Amino acid sequence: MAYSKNNKLEKVYAARSHEERRDAYDDWSTTYDQDVTSFGIQLPYVGASVFARYVKMGESRILDAGCGTGMHSLPLKLMGYTNFHGIDLSSGMLEIAKSRHIYDSLKQMALGERLDFADDEFDVTYSIGCLAPGNAPPHSLDEFVRVTKPGGLIIWSTHAHINEQTQLFHKHRDALTRARDWEIEFETAPFVSMPNGDQNIKHAVYVYRVN
Ligand SMILES: C[S@@+](CC[C@H](N)C(=O)[O-])C[C@H]1O[C@@H](n2cnc3c(N)ncnc32)[C@H](O)[C@@H]1O
């Protein structure tokens, strides 16, 4: 069956400001999980597998940045990880996340701006499906580095197919490596993240250790 566009997703892609994006996700929140599940979303499985390979159980304070409905932290919580703290732009998405009882705290914050956390507050920053054109911008990574402890991990995804917009995320991660702010530990091969959705969209999941 041919992929047909989802008008809620198109509204997200069309957003030109934090406010428009927040409204688009608020509007999508109640059917978001159902829609991305119908696209065959792979990110929760790949993200959780990578996380479980690199993060020891039980000792980490975890920031889920762009937590959405909690779809990516849920499998980790079920496996026994604890101490999740979620932030997201959309109060609608945060409401769904709250109903899942995964998080010790949930706050509305915009990635791309200074986060309301102290330096080195987290052992792990986990951000899956959020840093991409139409969502949080590349310089969100700077704040991930600031709020994650030296020696801590930043596990995140972005688009792995390269075009004018997606390359900005790769340029930024390379700049942080050149500045010795972090070092790469692992990256997955690129994969089609929504096999029943837009086949052109590939993601990869990255693990960086903060210096
Ligand atoms: C594609 S969803 C993935 C969410 C989540 N990881 C999940 O699957 O449930 C992207 C999420 O990022 C949030 N988001 C987009 N831009 C953001 C920004 N600048 N700051 C904070 N959150 C943002 C959206 O509100 C949405 O919940």
The ligand as an ORCA input file, in Angstrom:
! r2SCAN-3c Opt
* xyz 0 1
  C       8.660     12.863     17.032
  S       8.234     13.213     18.720
  C       9.158     11.998     19.624
  C       8.753     12.041     21.038
  C       9.078     10.926     21.974
  N      10.464     10.667     22.076
  C       8.100      9.797     21.745
  O       8.203      9.083     20.769
  O       7.109      9.693     22.462
  C       9.070     14.684     18.982
  C       8.779     15.313     20.350
  O       9.687     16.376     20.496
  C       8.992     17.488     21.019
  N       9.687     18.666     20.541
  C       9.822     19.112     19.271
  N      10.572     20.219     19.244
  C      10.916     20.466     20.536
  C      11.688     21.463     21.175
  N      12.273     22.450     20.496
  N      11.815     21.399     22.511
  C      11.236     20.417     23.251
  N      10.515     19.432     22.708
  C      10.351     19.469     21.367
  C       7.574     17.388     20.512
  O       6.664     18.085     21.329
  C       7.380     15.878     20.514
  O       6.825     15.438     21.713
*
